[in-house]
C-alpha cells in the first residue's frame, strides 16, 4: 500500500493535475496568477506550489480550500524526498555520500540540510554541490517552510513539546516558529529541537523570500532601499538575498543610515529587528559575516570556542582579522553599540540591570543610550557581577576603534575626521 501511495505521489509531483482535489480547488488561482509550469518542468507540482505561495506572500487572494490542499501537499513533499524529482535528480550524489542510511519521515532532507550548513561553515571540505543546495532552498520555498512550524516533519516532531511549553501565546504556526527562535538559547528548548531549528534558519538567512514574515513585511522596502526592484522574480532577481536583511537593518539604525530621507516602514522595522535579534546568537545565521570570515573562523576560532561564541572570538581577535572579515565584524560591532539586543552576552547577563538602572531609556526607546548608562553604573553595589564582567569586555572591544562606541562616534566624528583622520583606536 505504501509503495502504491508513493508511486501516486511521484506522478502528482510530475503533473499537478494528477491530484484531482488540488487541481479542482486551485485551478482558478493557478489561472489568475499564471502558475502553469512552462517548458516541461521536472517538478511541476513544486513549480505550481511555489507560484501560489509567492502570490499569497505578495498579498494576493487564494481561496481557503486551495490553501488547505496546498498545506497537505507541502507536508507530503517535506516528509519524503523521493516524491520530489528535483531533489532526487539534483541531490543524488549528496544522498549517496552522506544520507544513504537515513530513514523516511523527512530525515533525508534533514541530513541534507545539515550537510549543506557544514559545507558553508568551518568544515568546508565536505562534498556538497550548489545545485543540491538550490534544490533544497527551492523546496523549502515551495512548501512555505519558512512560515509554518508544522511543514518540516522532523522540526514539528522534535519541537512540539518545547513549543507547547514556551509558545502558548503564539496565535498561528508562523508565530510558533518565531517564538522558538526567540527562545533558541532557552534551557527548555532542548538540543535536538535547537539543531533542527538552526538547520532551517540557516536557509532562511540566505534567502529573503524564504522567511515569509520578513518577506511580507519588507518586500517593498527592500525593493526601494536596497536597489533590488526584482525581488520575488526568479528570472530577474540577482541580489544575494542574505545581504538584504543587513541592508534594511543599516537603514534603521540612526548612526549607520547615511541617507536619513530613506526610511524603513514601521511594519518592516518590527520584523527586521525581530529577525536580527534572533539570528545574532549564531554566526551561521549571519551570512554576511560567515562568508567574509570563514578563513578567520577556521584559524582563530575553531578550537576552545563554544557555539554562539564565534562573534565574540572574532571581536577579541579584531586586529588579526583579514581585511574583508575585519570590515564585516567592524560594522557588526558598530551595530551592537546602537542596538544592545544584538550582544547576546549582555542581553543574558545584563537584562535585569537595564531595568534597574536604565528603565527611562527603555521607555523612551533610546537604545543607543543603554550601554553608556550601564557603564555609568558599573561600580554600583547593585550591579550584577557577571554583567560587570561583560561590560569590562565590551569596553576593551570599544578601545579597538572609536566607531565601536555609538555615543563617542556621534559626538566626535567630525573632529576625528578633521584632526585625527588616520587614527583608529
C-alpha positions as CSV (number, residue, x, y, z in Angstrom):
1,X,0.0,0.0,0.0
2,X,2.9,2.4,0.9
3,X,4.5,1.6,-2.4
4,X,1.3,2.4,-4.4
5,X,0.9,5.7,-2.5
6,X,4.5,6.7,-3.1
7,X,4.0,5.9,-6.9
8,X,0.9,8.1,-6.9
9,X,2.8,11.0,-5.2
10,X,5.6,10.7,-7.7
11,X,3.1,11.0,-10.6
12,X,1.5,14.1,-8.9
13,X,4.9,15.7,-8.5
14,X,5.5,15.5,-12.2
15,X,2.0,16.6,-13.2
16,X,0.0,18.6,-10.6
17,X,-3.3,17.8,-12.4
18,X,-3.0,14.1,-11.3
19,X,-4.0,15.3,-7.8
20,X,-7.7,16.0,-8.6
21,X,-8.8,17.7,-5.3
22,X,-5.8,20.1,-5.5
23,X,-6.4,20.8,-9.2
24,X,-10.1,21.4,-8.7
25,X,-9.8,23.7,-5.7
26,X,-6.8,25.7,-7.1
27,X,-7.4,25.9,-10.8
28,X,-8.8,29.4,-10.6
29,X,-5.9,30.7,-8.6
30,X,-3.5,28.9,-10.9
31,X,-5.1,30.6,-13.9
32,X,-5.3,34.1,-12.3
33,X,-1.6,34.0,-11.1
34,X,-0.3,32.4,-14.3
35,X,1.1,29.4,-12.4
36,X,1.1,26.9,-15.3
37,X,4.6,25.4,-15.5
38,X,6.4,26.1,-18.8
39,X,9.0,24.1,-20.7
40,X,8.0,20.7,-19.2
41,X,9.4,21.5,-15.7
42,X,10.6,18.2,-14.0
43,X,8.9,19.3,-10.8
44,X,5.6,20.7,-12.0
45,X,3.8,20.4,-8.6
46,X,6.7,22.2,-6.8
47,X,6.6,24.9,-9.5
48,X,2.8,25.5,-9.0
49,X,3.1,25.4,-5.2
50,X,6.0,28.0,-5.3
51,X,4.0,30.2,-7.6
52,X,0.9,30.1,-5.4
53,X,2.9,30.5,-2.2
54,X,4.6,33.6,-3.7
55,X,1.2,35.0,-4.6
56,X,-0.1,34.5,-1.0
57,X,3.0,36.2,0.4
58,X,2.5,39.1,-2.0
59,X,-1.0,39.6,-0.5
60,X,-2.9,38.1,-3.5
61,X,-6.1,36.2,-3.0
62,X,-6.0,32.4,-2.9
63,X,-9.1,30.6,-1.6
64,X,-9.0,28.9,1.8
65,X,-9.8,25.4,0.3
66,X,-6.9,25.8,-2.1
67,X,-4.6,26.8,0.7
68,X,-5.7,23.8,2.7
69,X,-4.8,21.4,-0.1
70,X,-1.5,23.2,-0.6
71,X,-0.6,22.6,3.1
72,X,-1.3,18.9,2.8
73,X,0.9,18.6,-0.3
74,X,3.6,20.7,1.2
75,X,3.8,18.4,4.2
76,X,4.0,15.4,1.9
77,X,6.9,16.8,-0.1
78,X,8.8,17.5,3.1
79,X,8.2,14.0,4.6
80,X,9.6,12.0,1.7
81,X,12.4,13.4,-0.6
82,X,11.8,10.6,-3.1
83,X,8.5,12.1,-4.3
84,X,10.3,15.3,-5.3
85,X,12.0,14.8,-8.6
86,X,14.2,17.9,-8.3
87,X,15.7,16.7,-5.0
88,X,16.2,13.1,-6.5
89,X,17.9,14.5,-9.6
90,X,20.0,17.3,-8.2
91,X,21.0,15.8,-4.8
92,X,21.6,12.2,-5.9
93,X,25.4,12.3,-5.2
94,X,24.9,14.0,-1.8
95,X,22.3,11.5,-0.7
96,X,24.5,8.5,-1.6
97,X,27.5,10.2,0.0
98,X,26.0,11.5,3.3
99,X,22.4,10.3,3.8
100,X,22.1,6.8,2.3
101,X,21.2,5.1,5.6
102,X,18.7,7.7,6.7
103,X,15.1,6.6,7.0
104,X,12.0,8.3,5.7
105,X,9.8,10.8,7.6
106,X,11.8,13.9,6.5
107,X,15.1,12.7,7.9
108,X,16.9,12.6,4.5
109,X,16.1,16.2,3.9
110,X,17.2,17.0,7.5
111,X,20.5,15.2,6.7
112,X,21.0,17.2,3.5
113,X,20.2,20.5,5.2
114,X,22.7,19.7,8.0
115,X,25.4,18.8,5.5
116,X,24.7,22.0,3.5
117,X,25.3,24.0,6.6
118,X,28.5,22.2,7.4
119,X,29.7,22.8,3.9
120,X,29.3,26.5,4.3
121,X,31.0,26.5,7.7
122,X,34.4,25.6,9.1
123,X,34.1,22.0,7.7
124,X,34.2,23.3,4.1
125,X,35.8,20.2,2.6
126,X,32.5,18.3,2.6
127,X,31.4,17.5,-0.9
128,X,28.1,19.3,-1.5
129,X,27.1,20.9,-4.7
130,X,25.5,24.3,-5.1
131,X,22.9,22.6,-7.4
132,X,21.7,20.4,-4.5
133,X,21.7,23.4,-2.1
134,X,19.4,25.3,-4.6
135,X,17.1,22.3,-4.9
136,X,16.6,22.2,-1.1
137,X,16.1,26.0,-1.0
138,X,13.5,25.8,-3.8
139,X,11.7,23.0,-2.0
140,X,11.6,25.0,1.3
141,X,10.2,27.9,-0.6
142,X,7.6,25.8,-2.4
143,X,6.4,24.2,0.8
144,X,6.3,27.5,2.8
145,X,8.6,26.0,5.4
146,X,9.8,29.5,6.4
147,X,6.4,30.5,7.6
148,X,4.8,27.3,9.1
149,X,6.1,25.4,12.1
150,X,4.2,22.2,11.0
151,X,5.6,21.8,7.5
152,X,9.0,20.4,8.3
153,X,8.2,16.9,9.8
154,X,11.2,16.4,12.0
155,X,11.1,20.0,13.3
156,X,7.4,19.5,14.2
157,X,8.2,16.3,16.0
158,X,11.3,17.4,17.9
159,X,9.9,20.9,18.9
160,X,6.3,20.0,19.7
161,X,6.8,19.8,23.5
162,X,9.0,22.9,23.8
163,X,6.6,24.8,21.6
164,X,3.7,23.8,23.9
165,X,5.7,24.9,26.9
166,X,7.3,28.2,25.6
167,X,4.9,29.4,22.9
168,X,1.3,29.0,24.3
169,X,0.5,32.6,23.3
170,X,1.5,32.2,19.7
171,X,-1.6,32.5,17.6
172,X,-0.5,30.7,14.4
173,X,2.2,28.4,13.1
174,X,4.3,31.3,11.8
175,X,4.3,32.9,15.3
176,X,5.3,29.5,16.8
177,X,8.4,29.4,14.5
178,X,9.3,32.9,15.6
179,X,8.7,32.2,19.3
180,X,11.0,29.1,19.1
181,X,13.8,31.3,17.6
182,X,13.1,33.9,20.3
183,X,13.9,31.1,22.8
184,X,16.7,29.4,20.9
185,X,19.0,29.5,23.9
186,X,16.3,28.6,26.5
187,X,17.1,25.6,28.6
188,X,13.6,24.1,27.9
189,X,14.1,24.2,24.1
190,X,16.5,21.1,24.1
191,X,19.5,20.4,21.9
192,X,17.7,18.4,19.2
193,X,15.0,21.0,18.7
194,X,17.6,23.7,18.5
195,X,19.6,21.8,16.0
196,X,16.6,21.3,13.7
197,X,15.6,25.0,14.1
198,X,19.1,26.2,13.2
199,X,19.2,23.9,10.1
200,X,16.0,25.6,8.8
201,X,17.1,29.1,9.9
202,X,20.4,28.6,8.0
203,X,18.5,28.5,4.7
204,X,16.1,31.3,5.7
205,X,19.0,33.6,6.5
206,X,20.3,33.1,2.9
207,X,17.1,33.7,1.0
208,X,15.0,36.8,1.9
209,X,11.9,35.2,0.2
210,X,12.1,32.1,2.4
211,X,11.4,34.0,5.7
212,X,7.7,34.6,5.0
213,X,7.1,37.1,7.8
214,X,10.1,39.2,6.9
215,X,9.3,39.0,3.1
216,X,5.6,40.0,3.6
217,X,6.5,43.0,5.8
218,X,9.6,44.2,3.9
219,X,9.4,43.4,0.2
220,X,8.5,46.9,-0.8
221,X,11.2,48.4,1.5
222,X,13.8,46.1,0.1
223,X,12.9,47.0,-3.5
224,X,13.2,50.7,-2.8
225,X,16.1,50.9,-0.3
226,X,18.4,48.0,-1.3
227,X,18.4,48.6,-5.1
228,X,16.6,45.4,-5.8
229,X,13.4,46.1,-7.8
230,X,13.0,42.5,-8.9
231,X,12.7,40.7,-5.5
232,X,10.5,37.6,-6.0
233,X,11.1,37.4,-9.7
234,X,13.3,34.3,-10.3
235,X,14.4,35.4,-13.7
236,X,15.4,39.0,-12.8
237,X,16.4,39.0,-9.2
238,X,20.2,38.7,-8.9
239,X,21.0,40.3,-5.5
240,X,22.4,37.9,-2.8
241,X,19.4,37.5,-0.6
242,X,21.5,37.1,2.5
243,X,22.5,40.7,2.3
244,X,19.0,42.2,2.1
245,X,18.4,42.0,5.9
246,X,21.8,43.6,6.6
247,X,20.9,46.4,4.2
248,X,17.5,47.1,5.8
249,X,18.9,47.0,9.3
250,X,21.5,49.7,8.5
251,X,18.7,51.9,7.2
252,X,17.0,51.6,10.6
253,X,20.0,52.5,12.8
254,X,20.3,56.3,13.0
255,X,24.1,56.4,13.0
256,X,24.5,53.8,10.3
257,X,22.0,55.2,7.8
258,X,23.8,57.8,5.6
259,X,20.6,59.0,3.9
260,X,18.0,59.9,6.6
261,X,15.4,60.6,3.9
262,X,15.3,56.9,3.2
263,X,13.3,55.4,6.0
264,X,12.1,51.8,6.6
265,X,8.3,51.4,7.1
266,X,7.1,50.7,10.7
267,X,5.8,47.2,9.9
268,X,9.2,46.3,8.3
269,X,11.2,47.8,11.2
270,X,9.5,45.4,13.7
271,X,10.3,42.4,11.5
272,X,13.9,43.4,10.8
273,X,14.6,44.0,14.5
274,X,13.0,40.7,15.5
275,X,14.9,38.8,12.9
276,X,18.3,40.4,13.6
277,X,18.0,39.9,17.4
278,X,17.0,36.2,16.9
279,X,19.9,35.4,14.5
280,X,22.6,37.3,16.3
281,X,23.1,34.3,18.6
282,X,24.7,32.2,15.9
283,X,27.3,33.3,13.2
284,X,25.9,30.6,10.8
285,X,22.7,32.7,10.6
286,X,24.7,35.9,9.7
287,X,25.8,35.1,6.1
288,X,27.4,38.5,5.5
289,X,29.8,37.7,8.4
290,X,30.2,34.0,7.9
291,X,31.1,34.4,4.2
292,X,33.6,37.2,5.0
293,X,35.2,35.5,8.0
294,X,35.2,31.7,7.2
295,X,39.0,31.7,7.0
296,X,39.5,33.6,10.3
297,X,36.9,31.4,12.0
298,X,38.9,28.4,11.0
299,X,42.3,29.7,12.1
300,X,41.3,31.7,15.1
301,X,38.0,30.4,16.5
302,X,37.8,26.7,15.6
303,X,39.0,25.4,18.9
304,X,38.0,26.2,22.5
305,X,35.1,28.3,21.3
306,X,31.6,27.3,22.4
307,X,28.7,27.5,19.8
308,X,27.4,31.1,19.8
309,X,30.8,32.5,21.0
310,X,32.2,32.9,17.5
311,X,31.4,36.6,17.1
312,X,33.0,37.3,20.5
313,X,36.1,35.4,19.4
314,X,36.3,37.4,16.1
315,X,35.9,40.7,18.1
316,X,38.7,39.7,20.5
317,X,41.0,39.0,17.6
318,X,39.9,42.1,15.7
319,X,43.5,43.3,14.9
320,X,44.4,39.8,13.5
321,X,41.5,39.5,11.1
322,X,41.8,39.7,7.3
323,X,40.6,42.9,5.8
324,X,37.2,41.7,4.5
325,X,36.4,40.0,7.8
326,X,37.6,43.0,9.8
327,X,35.2,45.2,7.8
328,X,32.2,42.9,8.5
329,X,33.0,42.5,12.2
330,X,33.6,46.2,12.5
331,X,30.2,47.0,11.1
332,X,28.5,44.4,13.3
333,X,30.3,45.8,16.4
334,X,29.1,49.3,15.5
335,X,25.5,48.0,15.1
336,X,25.8,46.3,18.6
337,X,26.7,49.7,20.1
338,X,23.5,51.1,18.8
339,X,21.3,48.1,19.5
340,X,22.2,46.3,22.7
341,X,19.9,43.3,21.9
342,X,22.5,42.2,19.3
343,X,25.0,41.4,22.0
344,X,23.7,38.2,23.4
345,X,26.1,38.0,26.3
346,X,25.0,41.4,27.6
347,X,21.3,40.5,27.0
348,X,21.8,37.3,29.0
349,X,23.7,38.9,31.9
350,X,22.5,42.5,32.0
351,X,18.8,42.5,31.2
352,X,17.8,42.9,34.9
353,X,20.5,45.6,35.3
354,X,19.0,47.6,32.4
355,X,15.6,47.5,34.2
356,X,17.4,48.5,37.4
357,X,19.4,51.5,36.1
358,X,18.2,52.4,32.6
359,X,14.4,52.0,32.7
360,X,13.8,55.6,31.5
361,X,15.8,54.9,28.3
362,X,13.7,51.8,27.7
363,X,10.5,53.8,28.0
364,X,11.8,56.5,25.5
365,X,13.2,53.8,23.2
366,X,16.8,55.3,23.3
367,X,18.6,52.0,22.5
368,X,22.0,53.7,21.8
369,X,22.0,55.2,25.3
370,X,21.7,51.9,27.2
371,X,25.4,50.8,27.1
372,X,26.6,54.2,28.3
373,X,24.0,54.0,31.1
374,X,25.3,50.6,32.2
375,X,28.9,51.8,32.0
376,X,28.0,54.7,34.3
377,X,26.6,52.3,36.9
378,X,29.2,49.6,36.5
379,X,30.6,50.0,40.1
380,X,27.2,50.5,41.8
381,X,26.8,47.9,44.6
382,X,23.6,46.7,42.9
383,X,25.4,45.8,39.7
384,X,25.4,42.1,38.9
385,X,29.0,40.5,38.9
386,X,28.5,38.7,35.5
387,X,27.0,41.9,33.9
388,X,30.0,43.9,35.2
389,X,32.4,41.3,33.6
390,X,30.6,41.6,30.2
391,X,30.8,45.4,30.4
392,X,34.5,45.2,31.1
393,X,34.8,43.0,28.0
394,X,32.7,45.5,26.0
395,X,35.0,48.4,27.0
396,X,38.0,46.5,25.8
397,X,36.3,46.0,22.4
398,X,35.4,49.7,22.2
399,X,39.1,50.6,22.6
400,X,39.9,48.9,19.3
401,X,38.1,51.5,17.2
402,X,36.4,54.8,18.1
403,X,33.4,53.8,15.9
404,X,32.6,51.0,18.3
405,X,31.3,53.5,20.8
406,X,28.0,54.9,19.4
407,X,27.9,57.9,21.7
408,X,31.6,58.8,21.1
409,X,31.3,58.3,17.3
410,X,28.1,60.5,17.2
411,X,29.7,63.3,19.3
412,X,33.2,63.3,17.9
413,X,33.1,62.0,14.4
414,X,33.6,65.5,12.7
415,X,36.5,66.3,15.0
416,X,38.1,62.9,14.4
417,X,37.9,63.3,10.6
418,X,39.4,66.8,10.9
419,X,42.2,66.3,13.4
420,X,42.9,62.5,13.6
421,X,42.0,61.1,10.1
422,X,44.5,58.2,10.3
423,X,43.8,57.2,14.0
424,X,41.8,54.1,14.6
425,X,41.9,53.0,18.2
